[in-house]
Amino acid sequence: MQPQMVMYDEEFQQISTVCERLSREANAKVVFLVDKNGQLIASVGATENLDTTSLASLTAGNIAATGGLAKLIGEKEFSILFHEGEKDNLHISIIGGRVILVVIFDSRSSLGLVRLRVKKASDELNRIFEGLMKKVLVPGTGSPFAEITDDDIDNLFSE
């Protein structure tokens, strides 16, 4: 079981920068990052007409479903998924077994370009998340709630 992920502003800014660069370099419409529980971590691009909450949730469900398919045929997981539509395409990849990177692109880009740029961004994102997990695992630098005791909570809610 992996420890609970806590997002700090420094890492969030790094993640946002990587997603923005990926969007620009891959000529993508939208790039978003989701945890495996379906929570949106970051999104960049033309998101104003998208229900990003539903997209995040359905993406996580898609990964879970294809994970079941993978197990049925003896694979651990499918780390990359691609969905081709009439106008838009989805490139979905799992980063470090922790998070899901989604790139939505159209005919102004190509699958080859997206895959190339996603590879670079994945390496960067993986390093950021590894650093984040190390922070969480090192005593005193982990969860901002680690030093709060049950007594502190009881005192807060007592009269």
TORKOL-864912 format. One line per 2 residues: for each residue x, y, z of N, C-alpha, C. Coordinates in Angstrom, 3 decimals, always signed. Layout:
X/Y/Z/X/Y/Z/X/Y/Z  ...
REM end
This chain:
+0.831/-1.182/+0.000/+0.000/+0.000/+0.000/+0.879/+1.248/+0.000  +0.556/+2.195/-0.856/+1.321/+3.422/-0.928/+0.808/+4.418/+0.086
+1.719/+5.249/+0.650/+1.254/+6.257/+1.599/+0.349/+7.272/+0.915  -0.472/+7.937/+1.728/-1.362/+8.980/+1.214/-0.520/+10.099/+0.603
-0.917/+10.559/-0.567/-0.173/+11.614/-1.230/-0.644/+12.975/-0.717  +0.326/+13.784/-0.326/+0.058/+15.156/+0.082/+0.699/+16.038/-0.974
-0.048/+17.010/-1.460/+0.479/+17.885/-2.505/+0.920/+19.209/-1.878  +2.159/+19.550/-2.090/+2.701/+20.819/-1.629/+2.730/+21.796/-2.804
+2.695/+23.092/-2.491/+2.649/+24.115/-3.533/+3.847/+24.014/-4.480  +5.025/+23.765/-3.925/+6.230/+23.673/-4.763/+6.088/+22.587/-5.834
+5.646/+21.411/-5.421/+5.472/+20.307/-6.373/+4.314/+20.579/-7.325  +3.254/+21.189/-6.810/+2.126/+21.513/-7.683/+2.580/+22.454/-8.804
+3.392/+23.445/-8.471/+3.903/+24.376/-9.483/+4.777/+23.638/-10.504  +5.618/+22.719/-10.031/+6.464/+21.932/-10.939/+5.605/+21.081/-11.876
+4.587/+20.445/-11.314/+3.686/+19.603/-12.104/+2.960/+20.446/-13.148  +2.461/+21.600/-12.737/+1.757/+22.491/-13.668/+2.675/+22.939/-14.802
+3.919/+23.242/-14.486/+4.892/+23.657/-15.502/+5.133/+22.545/-16.517  +5.287/+21.314/-16.035/+5.499/+20.173/-16.938/+4.275/+19.976/-17.827
+3.077/+20.061/-17.256/+1.845/+19.881/-18.039/+1.684/+20.984/-19.087  +2.002/+22.226/-18.707/+1.913/+23.339/-19.663/+2.895/+23.155/-20.816
+4.123/+22.738/-20.498/+5.129/+22.511/-21.541/+4.697/+21.364/-22.463  +4.180/+20.290/-21.864/+3.706/+19.156/-22.661/+2.591/+19.600/-23.598
+1.655/+20.369/-23.090/+0.548/+20.847/-23.912/+1.062/+21.646/-25.110  +2.003/+22.521/-24.845/+2.566/+23.371/-25.900/+3.378/+22.549/-26.904
+4.286/+21.697/-26.402/+5.191/+20.949/-27.278/+4.486/+19.851/-28.070  +3.391/+19.298/-27.516/+2.649/+18.243/-28.219/+1.515/+18.818/-29.051
+1.350/+20.135/-28.989/+0.257/+20.817/-29.679/-1.089/+20.193/-29.288  -1.230/+19.973/-27.967/-2.432/+19.337/-27.431/-3.506/+20.370/-27.131
-4.740/+19.919/-27.106/-5.857/+20.779/-26.709/-5.924/+20.879/-25.186  -5.771/+19.729/-24.527/-5.872/+19.658/-23.072/-4.882/+18.617/-22.553
-4.293/+18.913/-21.422/-3.475/+17.943/-20.691/-3.983/+17.969/-19.258  -4.253/+16.791/-18.708/-4.591/+16.764/-17.294/-4.005/+15.554/-16.612
-3.830/+15.710/-15.311/-3.214/+14.692/-14.477/-4.221/+14.324/-13.394  -4.408/+13.034/-13.187/-5.426/+12.506/-12.289/-4.784/+11.455/-11.394
-5.214/+11.362/-10.138/-4.731/+10.238/-9.347/-5.602/+9.016/-9.650  -5.174/+7.859/-9.178/-5.890/+6.626/-9.525/-7.263/+6.527/-8.869
-7.554/+7.444/-7.942/-8.887/+7.492/-7.331/-9.830/+8.387/-8.115  -9.323/+9.027/-9.176/-10.162/+9.874/-10.003/-10.167/+11.340/-9.607
-9.255/+11.730/-8.724/-9.164/+13.134/-8.313/-8.268/+13.899/-9.282  -8.762/+15.006/-9.792/-7.992/+15.848/-10.698/-6.860/+16.514/-9.920
-5.637/+16.386/-10.417/-4.472/+17.006/-9.789/-4.147/+18.324/-10.480  -4.106/+18.296/-11.810/-3.778/+19.505/-12.577/-4.405/+19.393/-13.959
-4.730/+20.555/-14.538/-5.228/+20.563/-15.913/-4.795/+21.855/-16.589  -4.443/+21.740/-17.856/-4.058/+22.910/-18.652/-4.693/+22.790/-20.033
-4.876/+23.928/-20.666/-5.444/+23.931/-22.008/-6.890/+24.365/-22.019  -7.582/+23.967/-23.081/-8.967/+24.391/-23.320/-9.939/+23.570/-22.482
-9.947/+23.832/-21.169/-10.788/+23.049/-20.254/-12.134/+23.710/-19.956  -12.340/+24.938/-20.447/-13.559/+25.669/-20.074/-14.844/+24.975/-20.509
-14.830/+24.204/-21.584/-16.037/+23.518/-22.043/-16.039/+22.032/-21.694  -15.145/+21.639/-20.779/-15.047/+20.237/-20.380/-15.485/+20.068/-18.932
-16.156/+18.970/-18.663/-16.463/+18.596/-17.288/-15.253/+17.820/-16.782  -14.272/+18.540/-16.247/-13.001/+17.909/-15.854/-13.180/+16.922/-14.705
-14.165/+17.160/-13.841/-14.416/+16.226/-12.742/-14.856/+14.869/-13.296  -15.790/+14.886/-14.240/-16.245/+13.632/-14.856/-15.128/+12.992/-15.668
-14.385/+13.801/-16.415/-13.268/+13.262/-17.198/-12.259/+12.566/-16.296  -11.931/+13.191/-15.172/-10.970/+12.602/-14.241/-11.488/+11.273/-13.695
-12.741/+11.275/-13.282/-13.350/+10.076/-12.711/-13.448/+8.947/-13.736  -13.900/+9.273/-14.936/-14.031/+8.254/-15.983/-12.676/+7.732/-16.445
-11.665/+8.591/-16.452/-10.314/+8.155/-16.814/-9.802/+7.129/-15.808  -9.994/+7.410/-14.518/-9.574/+6.464/-13.489/-10.337/+5.141/-13.631
-11.631/+5.237/-13.944/-12.424/+4.027/-14.167/-11.936/+3.242/-15.372  -11.554/+3.967/-16.419/-11.014/+3.341/-17.631/-9.731/+2.572/-17.294
-8.867/+3.191/-16.519/-7.610/+2.542/-16.115/-7.902/+1.305/-15.269  -8.849/+1.419/-14.360/-9.211/+0.268/-13.516/-9.762/-0.878/-14.364
-10.631/-0.536/-15.327/-11.222/-1.573/-16.187/-10.166/-2.246/-17.050  -9.285/-1.462/-17.651/-8.259/-2.079/-18.497/-7.230/-2.818/-17.649
-7.092/-2.401/-16.380/-6.231/-3.163/-15.470/-6.788/-4.555/-15.246  -8.112/-4.648/-15.152/-8.758/-5.961/-15.034/-8.547/-6.802/-16.276
-8.645/-6.177/-17.441/-8.371/-6.892/-18.698/-6.924/-7.373/-18.737  -6.005/-6.509/-18.318/-4.582/-6.866/-18.327/-4.339/-8.108/-17.468
-4.915/-8.109/-16.275/-4.723/-9.251/-15.372/-5.266/-10.537/-15.975  -6.394/-10.433/-16.683/-6.982/-11.619/-17.313/-6.059/-12.268/-18.327
-5.225/-11.462/-18.970/-4.317/-12.037/-19.970/-2.879/-12.162/-19.453  -2.719/-11.950/-18.128/-1.417/-12.162/-17.517/-0.485/-10.966/-17.509
-1.010/-9.784/-17.762/-0.197/-8.567/-17.704/-0.430/-7.875/-16.364  +0.547/-7.073/-15.920/+0.386/-6.302/-14.688/-0.618/-5.175/-14.925
-0.395/-4.399/-15.979/-1.309/-3.330/-16.383/-0.939/-2.905/-17.797  -1.828/-2.164/-18.427/-1.503/-1.528/-19.698/-1.105/-0.100/-19.344
+0.149/+0.243/-19.553/+0.625/+1.552/-19.095/+0.260/+2.688/-20.042  -0.122/+2.354/-21.271/-0.521/+3.378/-22.245/-1.806/+2.937/-22.937
-2.761/+3.863/-23.021/-4.008/+3.614/-23.740/-4.193/+4.730/-24.760  -4.795/+4.383/-25.891/-5.047/+5.388/-26.919/-6.459/+5.196/-27.436
-7.209/+6.293/-27.485/-8.559/+6.267/-28.029/-8.624/+7.265/-29.178  -9.024/+6.780/-30.341/-9.101/+7.639/-31.518/-10.556/+7.954/-31.824
-10.842/+9.245/-31.943/-12.195/+9.680/-32.267/-12.229/+10.354/-33.626  -13.398/+10.797/-34.036/-13.530/+11.498/-35.318/-12.745/+12.800/-35.324
-12.863/+13.558/-34.234/-12.191/+14.860/-34.156/-11.060/+14.875/-33.144  -11.288/+14.271/-31.991/-10.317/+14.309/-30.906/-9.832/+12.914/-30.545
-8.628/+12.880/-30.013/-8.000/+11.633/-29.584/-7.563/+11.768/-28.135  -7.536/+10.646/-27.445/-7.058/+10.607/-26.065/-5.835/+9.715/-25.975
-4.779/+10.230/-25.384/-3.599/+9.427/-25.058/-3.530/+9.408/-23.541  -3.598/+8.205/-22.961/-3.632/+8.047/-21.513/-2.439/+7.201/-21.102
-1.684/+7.677/-20.120/-0.551/+6.892/-19.644/-0.467/+6.938/-18.127  +0.033/+5.848/-17.559/+0.201/+5.751/-16.114/+1.633/+6.162/-15.791
+1.762/+7.081/-14.849/+3.067/+7.599/-14.460/+3.466/+6.986/-13.122  +4.550/+6.227/-13.128/+5.083/+5.672/-11.886/+4.110/+4.836/-11.085
+3.093/+4.278/-11.745/+2.112/+3.471/-11.031/+1.231/+4.275/-10.093  +1.366/+5.616/-10.119/+0.680/+6.467/-9.144/-0.410/+7.327/-9.737
-0.101/+7.966/-10.862/-1.014/+8.952/-11.437/-1.232/+8.678/-12.922  -2.261/+9.311/-13.469/-2.653/+9.103/-14.859/-2.516/+10.428/-15.601
-1.781/+10.392/-16.696/-1.589/+11.573/-17.535/-2.456/+11.418/-18.777  -3.287/+12.424/-19.050/-4.195/+12.375/-20.195/-3.886/+13.548/-21.118
-3.720/+13.238/-22.403/-3.504/+14.268/-23.415/-4.633/+14.152/-24.433  -5.362/+15.240/-24.610/-6.415/+15.301/-25.626/-5.860/+16.125/-26.784
-5.876/+15.534/-27.970/-5.330/+16.242/-29.131/-6.173/+15.968/-30.361  -6.004/+16.823/-31.369/-6.755/+16.665/-32.617/-5.785/+16.592/-33.788
-6.268/+16.875/-34.990/-5.468/+16.713/-36.204/-4.303/+17.701/-36.294  -4.256/+18.696/-35.422/-3.124/+19.620/-35.428/-1.877/+18.989/-34.839
-2.021/+17.802/-34.265/-0.890/+17.066/-33.710/-0.922/+15.654/-34.277  -0.032/+14.803/-33.790/-0.021/+13.404/-34.244/+0.279/+12.501/-33.060
-0.121/+11.254/-33.170/+0.135/+10.294/-32.107/+1.630/+10.175/-31.842  +2.435/+10.185/-32.893/+3.893/+10.080/-32.733/+4.460/+11.230/-31.917
+4.031/+12.443/-32.227/+4.509/+13.617/-31.498/+4.050/+13.557/-30.042  +2.800/+13.207/-29.837/+2.273/+13.121/-28.473/+3.048/+12.079/-27.674
+3.270/+10.914/-28.248/+4.007/+9.853/-27.536/+5.413/+10.290/-27.177  +6.080/+10.974/-28.097/+7.436/+11.461/-27.860/+7.460/+12.466/-26.708
+6.541/+13.422/-26.744/+6.495/+14.459/-25.700/+6.024/+13.896/-24.367  +5.093/+12.936/-24.392/+4.610/+12.313/-23.161/+5.744/+11.558/-22.471
+6.592/+10.902/-23.243/+7.720/+10.157/-22.667/+8.604/+11.087/-21.837  +8.943/+12.231/-22.403/+9.782/+13.209/-21.699/+9.059/+13.738/-20.455
+7.800/+14.115/-20.609/+7.031/+14.650/-19.485/+6.849/+13.596/-18.394  +6.654/+12.351/-18.785/+6.471/+11.263/-17.818/+7.695/+11.108/-16.931
+8.869/+11.179/-17.536/+10.108/+11.068/-16.763/+10.192/+12.203/-15.740  +9.866/+13.423/-16.169/+9.910/+14.576/-15.263/+8.877/+14.439/-14.147
+7.654/+14.053/-14.502/+6.597/+13.905/-13.508/+6.934/+12.800/-12.515  +7.510/+11.727/-13.009/+7.889/+10.624/-12.132/+8.905/+11.094/-11.092
+9.877/+11.899/-11.516/+10.872/+12.433/-10.576/+10.200/+13.323/-9.519  +9.263/+14.147/-9.951/+8.551/+15.031/-9.011/+7.783/+14.199/-7.983
+7.064/+13.177/-8.447/+6.268/+12.367/-7.528/+7.147/+11.513/-6.617  +8.292/+11.048/-7.118/+9.218/+10.313/-6.252/+9.720/+11.215/-5.130
+10.067/+12.456/-5.471/+10.501/+13.415/-4.457/+9.403/+13.713/-3.454  +8.186/+13.816/-3.946/+7.035/+14.079/-3.089/+6.824/+12.923/-2.115
+6.945/+11.694/-2.601/+6.750/+10.527/-1.739/+7.868/+10.434/-0.699  +9.082/+10.813/-1.065/+10.183/+10.816/-0.090/+9.898/+11.819/+1.012
+9.355/+12.975/+0.648/+8.992/+13.990/+1.645/+7.981/+13.427/+2.629  +6.997/+12.704/+2.115/+5.938/+12.156/+2.955/+6.480/+11.076/+3.887
+7.462/+10.303/+3.408/+7.982/+9.186/+4.190/+9.017/+9.593/+5.228  +9.647/+10.759/+5.069/+10.660/+11.214/+6.026/+9.957/+11.858/+7.215
+10.199/+11.349/+8.434/+9.532/+11.916/+9.610/+9.799/+13.421/+9.725  +8.739/+14.155/+10.045/+8.875/+15.588/+10.225/+8.687/+16.390/+8.956
+8.747/+15.739/+7.778/+8.559/+16.472/+6.521/+7.346/+15.971/+5.773  +6.657/+15.008/+6.361/+5.535/+14.385/+5.664/+4.271/+15.202/+5.754
+3.217/+14.553/+6.124/+1.906/+15.188/+6.166/+1.928/+16.411/+7.078  +1.288/+17.492/+6.635/+1.217/+18.672/+7.497/+0.372/+18.410/+8.747
-0.306/+17.282/+8.802/-1.146/+16.931/+9.938/-0.467/+15.939/+10.869  +0.761/+15.533/+10.562/+1.441/+14.481/+11.316/+1.605/+14.824/+12.791
+1.848/+16.103/+13.102/+2.095/+16.473/+14.496/+0.809/+16.720/+15.286  -0.338/+16.630/+14.658/-1.605/+16.832/+15.354/-2.016/+15.523/+16.020
-2.267/+15.595/+17.319/-2.632/+14.394/+18.072/-4.150/+14.314/+18.242  -4.614/+13.164/+18.711/-6.036/+13.004/+19.010/-6.462/+13.987/+20.099
-5.556/+14.228/+21.065/-5.871/+15.192/+22.135/-6.071/+16.593/+21.566  -5.241/+16.964/+20.583/-5.396/+18.271/+19.942/-6.779/+18.400/+19.302
-7.223/+17.359/+18.654/-8.535/+17.366/+18.007/-9.644/+17.438/+19.050  -9.506/+16.628/+20.113/-10.501/+16.670/+21.198/-10.582/+18.057/+21.822
-9.425/+18.689/+22.059/-9.396/+20.039/+22.637/-10.053/+21.058/+21.721  -9.881/+20.885/+20.433/-10.455/+21.810/+19.465/-11.978/+21.797/+19.512
-12.552/+20.600/+19.736/-14.004/+20.464/+19.708/-14.649/+20.426/+21.082  -13.869/+20.582/+22.135/-14.459/+20.610/+23.480/-14.773/+22.052/+23.864
-15.594/+22.201/+24.868/-16.020/+23.557/+25.261/-15.028/+24.251/+26.131
REM end
